[in-house]
């Protein structure tokens, strides 16, 4: 069965990622302060971890800046 939602947490913050249009998109994050600019690095790392669970990796060479990792499903 294919997964379309994944989440990652670091104990203080959490982020959920969903697949929309063939690429991962941020769906929800908690707490509200996780979206503030000073917490951007931590939120980006959580998004990367959740997207990796779905088989995606950031790659700026692609139009959507994400690529599907072979063998991940």
Residue pairs with C-beta under 8 A, 6 or more apart in sequence:
2 73
3 53
3 54
4 18
4 19
4 54
5 16
5 17
5 18
5 19
5 27
6 16
6 17
6 50
6 51
6 53
6 54
7 14
7 15
7 16
7 17
7 50
8 14
8 15
8 17
8 46
8 47
8 49
8 50
8 53
9 15
9 46
10 42
10 45
10 46
12 42
13 29
13 30
13 31
13 34
13 39
13 42
13 43
13 46
14 29
14 30
14 34
14 46
15 26
15 28
15 29
15 34
15 43
15 46
15 47
15 50
16 26
16 27
16 28
16 29
16 50
17 24
17 25
17 26
17 27
17 47
17 50
17 51
17 54
18 24
18 25
18 27
19 25
19 54
21 64
22 64
23 56
23 64
23 65
23 66
24 47
24 50
24 51
24 54
24 56
24 66
26 47
29 35
29 43
29 46
33 39
34 42
34 43
35 43
48 57
48 58
51 57
51 58
51 66
52 69
54 72
55 68
55 69
55 72
55 73
56 66
56 67
56 68
56 69
57 66
57 67
57 69
58 65
58 66
59 65
59 66
59 67
61 67
